[in-house]
Amino acid sequence: MARCYTDCLERPLHVFFCALGRLIGSHPWWFLTAPLVLSAGLGSGFYLVENRLANDIEEQFTPVNGAAKTERRYIQDTFPEDGSMVSSLRLSTAGTYGTFIATHERDILTAESLQEILDMDVHVRNMSVEMDNQTFQYADLCAQVARGACYSNDILKILNYNARNVELINLTFPWYDGRFGRVPLYTSLGSVSLNKGNRVVQSAEAIQLSYFLLGDNKMVSDRWLKDFMALMSNTSMKKIKVSHTTSMSMQWEFEKTPASIVQLFSITYGITILFTVLCCWRLDNVRSKIWVGGVGVLSTGLAVLSSFGMLLFLGCPFVMTVASCPFMILGIGIDDMFIMVSCWQRTRVMDSPPDRLASTYGMAAVSITITSLTDALAFFMGCCSPLGSVRSFSLYAGAAVVFCYLYNITFLGAFLALNGQREAENRHWLICSKIPEELPPGRSGAFGVCCVGGSYDRATVKEADPVSRFFEKFYGPFVTRAWTKGLVSMVYVGYLAGGIYGCSILEEGLDVSHLALDDSYIIRYYNTQRQHFSEYGQNVMVAVKQPFPYWSQEAQKMLCFVDFENLSYVNSTSAWFLSFKLYANETNLNVSSKEAFLSHLPNFLKLNPIFRQDLNYSMDEIHASRFFVQTLNTATKKETLLGLRRAAEHCMVELMVYHPAFIYYDQYSIITDHTVKTVLVAVAVMLLVSLILIPNPVCCLWVAFAVCSVLVGVAGFMALWGVSLDSISAINLVICIGFSVDFSTHISYSFVCSAKCALNDKAVEALAQSGGPVLQGALSTILGVLVLSASGSYIFRTFFKVMFLVIMFGLLHGLLFIPVFLTFFTACRKL
């Protein structure tokens, strides 16, 4: 059998950590005090947190160098907006607006219902806001469309602001041709029913009205929008339901999210402290390690305080997603603490505290180093993400893991040594007074329960550990039986099949509405919009980026109108030059030559000034122009975005497509590729670290196998749980690498280092040594994130769901699959 045992780095590290443990055990107070002083200094960085907040949704949840941002810059430079004539269709951003949807369960196009809507419109227009001793109404702030007139709603203009006119007008859908020209009613009316045989509207269940502001004075505009929200919230109608939002609502609601989980922090730490204390509690009044458990939680808290404070001092942006980081770091720190306590209990009771700590570090430190190093590297690789929220989370999480490791080695180790001094002197865990090891004659049983302690296994001279005994005597022998191995293999096949199926149906992208709390008013607005206005999508700009002979009927075919209209999710196209041609035909003008086309164009633009915004031209050349493509919601956002861009790229003319929503849609085009690349690099780095530090290359491959297997399971089952692949879940998939390494490495390292000869015996000993800490660490992490399941935020609920899957599948691999699979290969012996 080939020799596959390597310890070129593991053995020197073992020697180093033994020496470090002896040093800390000999001078515990120095190593206990230094982290406290450092944490106090770095923790003062939290005073800067208000200045470091970076919760701009576009900045944090869209690709930093997304294609749509480049397209937006081109649109803004080439087609500058005219503040005196605003067109919502031509805005390069979402604009500044307030909007509401009024719905009726049957028909909203009745005189009674329309009168209520008209009354609401009057209230909105007459609403006044006070600022700097000035009064502003909608007319003072509105976006103007022509000759100083405010932006108004097409459906109300058609009705001439008279509800009873609805009985006199035949509205046609989706387009209405009237005295104001051709009007797209699909933006105003929702859930429309048409008469049979024609496109005349019979009824509609929803009307949407919007109020656009110029937005040049942000303070006044924001004040108006807030008063608009208050008016909508406090207004009730007889038979009409109203849902509303504004251009700033999502940003304002998103900023409320961190405050919603503040109380969850105290609950989480309370639950974790209680669980840790119970795990460290012993019936023996001397061997009980309750204080060690509490200090383990404190050590994790100090790591978060120090790492966050340091990064705040360095000016790193603090994004809301970072708020979920302490929940995860708590689990990592407690896991390492359980490993150290377990190793301490396997040292000789009669040795001095420095020697016991040296032995503890010799057994635990290399394993903890592997897991902490792989965790930190996995997180720091997330700093390369094109999404700001992922970058920020990864940076803070990686720094917290580093500090957690350092504080566990120093601060927790020092306290473990002090606790060892107490045990060596046979002092009570609570009152620290010396107590007898055995019940003195004449004392009652109650005295023995509370005032006697210090027992240990006389044969091994080690502390008794009931959890290790359970894994050694019961669980280990059970999973190493032949029939159990066969059953485990079958379970794994089923698990893998479920994961692969889930991966095949995994959806991509973050719905912006998920950034708001569940009870937010904008959730109702988005639900109403999806219910009544889901047929039509965006009206997308198509920019012609080069001079083009628009006067040639034959050349116009090169603009790929047919290619766009052949897309299943495109409804129609509209263009200024088509309207110009129609105008020329109606006025008997010949515009088939360049000179005639350019000479008659100014008169056309004078009659239709809105089209000026679609042209970038001089007297002798049209340098660029744009037309519009109306889309349908019959395809996914990713398919629509990529399909339109492909159509533009394949066209012989240099075209570019853009819509403000594409800024957010860009995540669909990069999230999968980037996540896969990040995960593959992280797995490769993890494998490299494992090969260097684990003294068996074949078992390193099993660790890599466990990581990949857990990733497949988490990605697949999160899809089955209704979680999409977005910036939030992408963070958790990076976390998945770290945690799956944690569980599998502890077991694999113990397996390789076992002195047993038989593979089954090695697996049993590995479970006896590491099974308890792995189980306790997994449970502490689950308890740490459990309260997030009650959060009113999609972000934190998603964090809980994916973390729960990560921990459960990681635990399943660490305590079941890996121990069984390691026994199948003799190459994993340590020779």
N, C-alpha and C positions, 0 to 999 in steps of 0.2 A: 504493500500500500504506500502510495506516495506521501512524503512528508509535506504538510501544508501549514505548519505552525511557524509564525513569525512574531518576534517580540523586540525588534530592533529599536522601537520607540516606546513600546508599552512598558518594558522593564525599566528603562531610565526614568520614565514618568512615575512608575510605582515607587522607585527609590526616592525621587524628589518629594512626592506627596507624603511618604512616611516621615521624611525629615521635617516637612512643613507641619505635619500634624504634631510631631513631638515639640516643635518650636511653639506652636500655638498653645498646646497643652501645658507648656512650662510657663508661659507668660499670657494667660488668658485675658487679663484685664486690659492690656494694651490693644488686643485685637477686638475686644468688646467695645471699648470706648471710641476707637478711631472711626468705625463706620457711623456711630451716632453723631460725632462731630461733623463728619463729612456730609451726612444726610441733612443735618441742620443748616449747613452752609449752602449746599446745592438746592435744598428744598425751598430756600427763599426765592428761587427763580419763579415760583408760582405767583408771586406778586406781579409778574409780567404777563400772566396768562391772558388778561383782557386785551393786551396790546398784540398778542401773537395769534389771536383767533383768526382763522381763515376759513370761513364757512360759505364763501361764494359758491353757489351750486355749479355754475358753468366752469369756474376755475378748478374745482375739486373733482367733479364727476364727468368731465369730458376730456378727451385726449389733449394733452398740452399742445402738441403740434398737429392737431387734427386737420384733415384736408378741408373741412368745411370752414375752419377759421381762416385759412388762406383764401378760400373762395369768397368769404365775407369781406375781407380786405379789398379784394379786387372789385366787388360790387360797390363798396363804399367809395373807392377811388374813382371808378369809371362812371358810376351813376349816382352822384351825390344827391341826397334827399333835399327837396325843396320845402322849407318850413312853412311857406305860404300856401302849399297845396299838397297835403298829406294823403297818401294812398296806402291803406293797410296792406294791399297786395304787393306793394313795391318796397316795403320796409326791409332793411337789412337785419334788423333785430325784431324782437317781438313787439317793441313799442311800449308806450305807457298807457295803460287802459284799465277800465273797470268794466266788467261784463256780468250779465245774469241771464239765466235760462228760466223762463216761466213755463210750467207744464200743467196740463189738464188731463185727467184720466180719459176723457172722451174727445172733445174738440175744443181747441183754444181759439179757433177762428169764429167766435160768436161775438155779437156786439157787447154783451155783458162782460165777457172775459177780456176783450180787447180794450174796453174802457178802463178796466182795472190796470192793465199794462200801460195805457196812456197816462193814467194818473201817476203811476210809478215813474214814468219818464219825466213828467213835470216835476216831481219831487227831486229827482236826480239833477235836473237842469237848474232848479232853483236853490239847490243846497249851497250854503255859504260856509266858507272856512275863514277863520281869523288868523292873521299872522303879521307881526310887526305893525300893528294898528291899521292893517289893511284888510278889506273884505274881498274875497275871491269867490266867484261862481264859475260854473262850467264854461260860460261864454268867455270868461277872462283867461281860462287855461286851456281851452280845447284846441285840438289839432284842426287847422283850417283846411278846407278842401277847395274853395274857390271864392274869390272876391270877399274875403273876410268871413265867409259862412263857416259855421262849426261842422265838424264831422257829424253826420246824422245816419240813422238806420234806414236801410232801403225799404223795409216792409212798412214802416210808419210813413215814409214819404209817399209810397204808393197809395196808402189809405188817406193821404192828405191830413193826417192826424185826426181823423174822424172815424170812430169805431163803426158807425152805421154804414160807412162806405163799403165795408166788406161784403155787404149784400148786393152791391151794385157792380162789383169788379170781379171778373173771372181771372183769378190768379192761375198762372201756369207754372209748372215745375219740371225740371229744375231751373229753367230760365224764364224770365218774364220780360216781354217786350212792351214798353210803355213810353210815356212822354219823357222819362229820364234815360231812355236808351235801354240797352239789354242788361238786366239785373239778375245776378245769381241768387235765386231764392233759397238754394240749398244751404247757404250760410245763415239764413234767418229762420227757416221753418224746419222742424224735425218730425220724424214719424208721420210722414205725409201719406194720405190716401188719395188716389186719383180717380176721376170718373172713367168708366170703361169706354175705350175707344178714343180717348184724347188725353191730353196732359193737363187738364183743368183740375185744380185742387178741390177735392171734396171736403177734406178735413185735415187737421194737423194737431198733434198732441203737444208740441213745444214751439216756443218762439225764443230766439236769442237776440238780445240787444247789447251793443257795445258802445263805450264812450271813450274815445281816444283823446289823450292830452298831448300837448306839445312837449312837455317834459323838460323844458329848458331850465326851470327852477325846481330842482329835485325836492327841496324841503317843502315847498308849497304843494307840489304834486303828490308827494307821499302823504301829506296831511289830508288832501282831498280824497285820496284813495282809502285812507283809514276811515274817514267820515262816510264814504260810500259803503264800506263794509259794515259800519255801524247801522246805517240806514237800512241796508238789506237784512241784517240780522234782527232788527227790531220791527220790521214791517210784516204784517200778516194780512193775507187776502182770504176771501170767502171760499173760493173753489180752486184757487191756483196755488201751486207750490213753487217756491222760488229757490234756486241755488245760485251761488255767485262766487266770483273770484276776481283777482286783480293781477296786473303784471308783476306785482311785488309779493303776492300772497304766498307763493311757494317758498320764497326766500325767507320771509318772516316766520312762516310755520316751521321751516327747517331749523331755524335758530332756536326754536322752543324745545327741540328734541333733547339736548343735553340735560336740561332742568328736569325732564321727566324721569330720569334714571338716578338722580342724586340719592333718593332714599333707598334705591336698590343696592347702592354700595354698602351702606351700613348693614342691611339685611344679609348681603352676601358674606361680608366679613364675619358677622355674628354666627351665621350657619357654619362657615368654614372653621372658625375657632372652636365651636362646639364639637364638630366632627373630629377635628384634629386632637382635641383634648381627650375625647372618648377613645380614640385610637391609641393614644399614648398613655392612657390610664391603666394601671396595674393594680391588682388586689394587694400586692406587696407595698407597704408604706414607704419603703426605701427605693425600690426599683421603679416606682411609678415615675413617668416622665411627662407629667402634665405641663410643667413649666417649659420644657423643651418644645412641646407642641405649640404653646402660645408664642414663644420666641421665634419659632419657625414662621408663623404667620406675620409676626412683626418684622422679621428679616425681609420678607417679600414686600411688605408695605414700604419699608425703607428703600428697597431697590426701586420701586415705582417713584417714590419721592425724589430720590437722587437723580435717576435717569431723566425724568420729565423736567425737573428743575434745571439740570445741566443743559438740556436741549433748548429750553426756554431762554436761558441766559445766552445761548449761541444764536438766538433769533430764528429758530426753526418754527415754521407755522404749526399751529395747533388746530387740527381739523376735528370735527365732531366724531368721526369714526375712531379716533384715538381713545375716546371715552370707554370703549369696550376692552381696551388693552389690559387694564388692571385685573379684570375678571380672569383673563387667560393667564397672566403672569402669576396670579395667585396659585393656580393649579400647577404650574411648572415648579414654583418654589417649594410647595408642599410635597410634591413628588420627590424632589431631591432630599428634602428633610426626612421623609420616610425611609429612603435608601440609607441615609447616614445613621438613623436610629437603629435600623435593622442590622447594619454592619457593626455598630457599637455593641449590640446585644450578643454578637457572635465572638466578641473578644473575651479574653480571660479576666474574670472578675478580680483576681488577686493581683493583676498587674497595676502599676501606677497609672493615674489619669493620663499623663503624657504618653506612656506606652500604649494605653488603650486607644487614645486618639490617633496615634501613629498607625496602629493596626487598622483602625476604622478608615482612615484616609487611604491606606494601602489597598483596602478592599473596595471602597466606594468612589474615591476621587476620580479615577480614570474613567469609570462608567459615567459619572456625572459630567466630566469634562467632554466626553464624546457627545452626550445628548445636548449639553448647553452649547457646544461649538456648532453642532449641526443646526440647532434651533436658531442661533444668532445669524449664521450664514444664510439660512433660508429666508429669514426676515430681511436682512440687509440686501439680498438680491431683489426683493420687492421694491427697493428704492429706485430701480431702473424702470419702473412702470411708467407708462405715458399718462396715467391717471393720478392727479395730485392727491386724492384721498388715500390711495394705496401707498404712494410714496411716504406720506406723513405717518400713516399707521405703521408701516414697515420699519421706518427709522426709529420711532419711539419704542416699538416692540423689541427690535434688535438691541437697542441700548438697555432696555429694562432687563432682558435676558442676561446680558453681560454683568450688570450690577447684581442681579439675583444670584448668579453664579459666584461672584466675588464675595458677596455678603454671606452666602451659605458656607463658603469655605472658611471665612474669617469670623464673622459675627456669630453665626450659629455654631460653628465648631468651637469657638471660645466658650460659649455658654454650655455646650455639651461637656467640655472639660471641667467647668465649674460644677456642673451637675454631677460629674463623675467624682469630684472631690467630696461632695456631699455624700454620695453613695459609699465611697471608700471609708468615710468616718461613720457610716451607718446612721445617718441623720434622717429624720422624718421629712417627707417631701413638702409639707406645708409649714410646720413650725420650726424646722431645722434643728430640733434638739435630738440628741442621741437617744436611740431606742434599742431595746434588746432584740436579738435575732430570733430568739425563741421565747415562747410564753413562759414567764417566771412562775414558779410554783405558787399556788394560792390566788392567782389572778383569774378574773372571770373571762369568759369567751369574748365579751364586748371589748375588753382591754386588748385582746389578741387581734381583734379586727382593726382597731384604730391606732394601736401603739406598739405593734410588733412588726418587724420587717427585716429584709436583707438576705433572704434565702436565695439560693442558686443551685444549679445542678452540680452535685458533688463529683460526679463522674467526669464531666467535661469542663468543670470550673467556668461555666458560662451561664448567662441569664436564661431563664425559660421563656420561650416565645410561642404562645398557643397558635398564632396564625401560621408560623413556619411549620409547626408540628402538623397542622391540618393539611398543608400542601405536601408535606413529606410522607405522612402516614395514610392519607386518604385520597386527595385529589391527584397527586403525582402517579401513584400506582394505577389509578383508575384510567387516566388518559393514555397510559403506555400499554394498555392491554391491546391485543391484536384486533379484537372486534371493535373496540372503541376507535382505533386508528382508521379502520375502514369506514365507520360511521362519520368520523370527522372529515375524511376525504370527500364523502358524498355531500356533506353539509357545505363544504367549501365550493364544490362544483355548483351547487345551487346558489350560493352567495355570489359567485363570480358571474353566473348567468344573469342574475337580477341586476347586478351592477352594470354589465355590458348593455343590457336592454335599456336601463335608465339613461345611460350615456347617449344612446341613439335618439332619445326624445328630449334631450336637454335643450331648453330654450336659452336664448342669449339676450343680454341687455337689461338695463335698469329702467323701469317705468318711473318717470320723474314724480308721479303722484305718490310713490312709495316713500318719498323723503319726508312726507308730512305725517303727523300722528294720526292714529286711526279715527279719533273723534274730531278731526279738523273739518271745518266747513268745506274746504276745497275737495275733500274726498267725495262728498255728496255731489259737488259740481262735476267732477270728472266722471262719476258713475252716471249722472244724468246725461252728460255729453255723450258717453259711450252708448247709452240706451237710445238716444234720439237723433244723434248726429254722427253716426258711425259709418254711413255709406260713403261719404266723400272725404278725401284726404287733403293734402296740401296742394296749393296752386304753386307749382315750382317754377322758378325763373330758369330760363335757358339763355345764357349770354353768348352772343356771337362775338368772339374776341378778335376778329380781323375785319378789315374792309371787305365788303361783299356787294355784288351787283344785285341789289334787291329789286331793281326794275325789270330784271329778266325772269320771265315766267319759267323758263327752262332751268335757270340757275337756282331758283327757289327750291327745286327738288333736292338740291344738294344739302339743304338744311335739315334733312332727315326727319321731316314731319311724319312721314309714313312709318319710319322706324319707331318713333316715340308712340304714335297712335296704335301701332300693332302690339304694344305691350299690354298684357291683360289688365293691368292696374292703372292704365291711362284712359281717361274719359274723353278729353278733348284738348285742343290747342287753340291759343288765341295770340294774335300778334298785331303790332302797330302797322306793319306794312300791308297786312291783309285788309285792315280798316282803311288804309290809305288807298289801296286799289279799289275798294268798294266806293269810296268817296270820288275817286277819279272817274269811275264808270257812271256814277250818278250825275256828275257835272260835265260829262263828255270831254274829259281831259286825257290827252295822250301822255302817259308817263313811262313809255317803254324804252326810253333812252336815259342815260345818266344825266344829261343836261336838263331834260324836261322833268325828270324825277326830282332833282335837287331844287329846281326853280319853283315847283309847285308845293314842295314839302312845307315851307314856312307858313303858307296860307292854311294848309291842313292842320298844322300844329297850333296855329292861332285859334282855330275853331275847336280843337281838341287838345287843350294845353296839357292834359294829364300824360299824353304820349311823349312830351318832351323828356320826361324822366326815363324813358326807355331808349334814349338815343345819346350817343356821345359823338357829336359831329361838328364839322366846320362847314363853311359855305361850299367847299368843293369836294368834301369827302365825309363819308360816314365811317368813323373809326371803329365803333362798336355799337351793338344794340342788344336788345333782349326781347324774348317772347315768353309765353307762359304755357305750362303743361298742367292740366288739372288731373290729379290722381284719384284713385279709388282705394278704399281700405279693403281690397281683396287679397292683398299679399302682406307678408310680414314687413316690418319697417326695414329690416336688413335687405330683403329682396328688392324692395322699392328703391332704396338708396343705391345699392350696387347696380341694379338694372338700369336706372337712369344714367348713372355715371358711365356704364359700359356703352350705352347707346350714344352718349356724347363722345366718348373716346373713339368709337368706331366710325364716326362720321368724318367725311373728307374735309369738312370745314372745322376750324378750331372752335369747339363749343365747350361750355362749362355749365353745370347745373348747380342751383343753390336754393335753399330755403332756410330760414332761421332755425327750424326744427332739426336740420341736418347737423347742427352743432352738437346736439345730443345723440343723434342717430349714429354719429361716427364711432361711438363705443361698440356698436354692433359689428363694425367691420374689423375691429382690432382685438376685441376682448378674448376670443377663443385662441387666436394665434399667439397672442402675447402670454396668455395663461399657460398654454402648452409649452412654449419656449421657456418660461420661467420655471415651470415644474420640472422640465427635463434637465435644465442646468442645475437646479437645486438637488435633484436626485443624483446627478453626476458628482457634484461637490460632496454630497453626503456619503456617497460610495467611496470617494477618495479619502475622506476623513476616516471612515470606518476601516478601510484597508490599512491605513497608517497606524491606527490606534487599537483595533481589535486583532489579537494575535492568531487569526485564522482567516485567510482570504476567502475560503469557500463559505464560511459562515457570514462574512461580509456580504456576499452575494445574496444570502438568505435575508439579511436585513434590507437590502435593496429590493428584493422580491416583496417583502412585507410592505414597504413604502408604496410601491407601485400598486400592489393589491388593494391596500387601504384607499389609495387615491381613486382607483376605479370604483370601489364600493361607495365611497363618499359622493363622488360626482354622479354616479348612477342613482343612488337612493335619494339624493337631495332633489333630483329631478322628479322622482316619484312622490316626493313630499311637497312638491309645488314650488321649489326654489329654482330660480333661473341663474344662469352664469352671468354675473354682473360684477361690478367693482367690489361689492360687499362680499359675495361668496368667493370671489377670486382671492381675497385676503385670506379667507378661511382655508382655501385649498393649499396656500403656502404654509399656513399653520399646520395643516394636515401632515405635511412632510416631517415637521419637527416632532409632533406628538407620536407619529407612527415609528419614528426612529427611537424615541424614548422607550416605548414599550418593548419593541423587538430587540433593541440593543441590550437592555438590562438582562433579558433572558438569554440571548445569544452569548453575551460576554460571560455570564455565569456558567453556561453550558461548556464553553471552550476552556474555561479555567478550572473546571471540575477535575479532580484527581481520579474519579471513577473510571473504570475500563469499559463496562457495558454501556451502550448508548442509552438504553432505557434508564439505567441508574444515573447517568449524567443528566438526563432530562428531569428526573425526579429531584436531584440535588439542585439543579438550576431553579426549579419551581419553588423548592423549599427556601432558597436564599433570596430570590427576587420576586416570587409570586405575590407575597404579602405586600411589600412596598408598591409594586405595580398596581395591585388591586386598590390599595388605599389611596394612591396618587390619582388613579382614574376616578374614584368616587369623589375625592375632594374637588377635582376639576369639574365634574358634573354638577356637584353642589354649588360650585362657584359661579356657574353660568345658568343654573336652573332658574333663578329669579328673573332672568332676562326673558323667559318664556311668557311672563306676565306683562312685559313691556308693551306700551301702546305704539311702539315704533317698529316699522318693518325692518329697519336696519339691525336693531338689537335682537329682534325675534329670529331674523335670518342668521345672525351670529350664533344664537343658541342652537338652532336646528343643525347647522353644519358642525358646530363644535360637539354637539351630542353625538352625531354620526361619527365624527373623527374619534372621539373617546371610546365609544362602544365598539367600533370596528377595530381600533387600535388595541383595545383590551382583548377582543376576540382573537386577534392574531397573536398577541403577546402571551396569552395564557392557554390558548388551545391550538391554533394552527401551527405556529412556529415550533413549540415543543414537540409536537407530533412529527412535523416534517423533518426536523433535525435528526430524528432517530432513523430516518430512511437512508441516510448517507454516511458511510463510514469515513468519508473524507473530512468530516467535521470533528474527528478525534483530535485531542491535544496529545502529541507524542513527546 
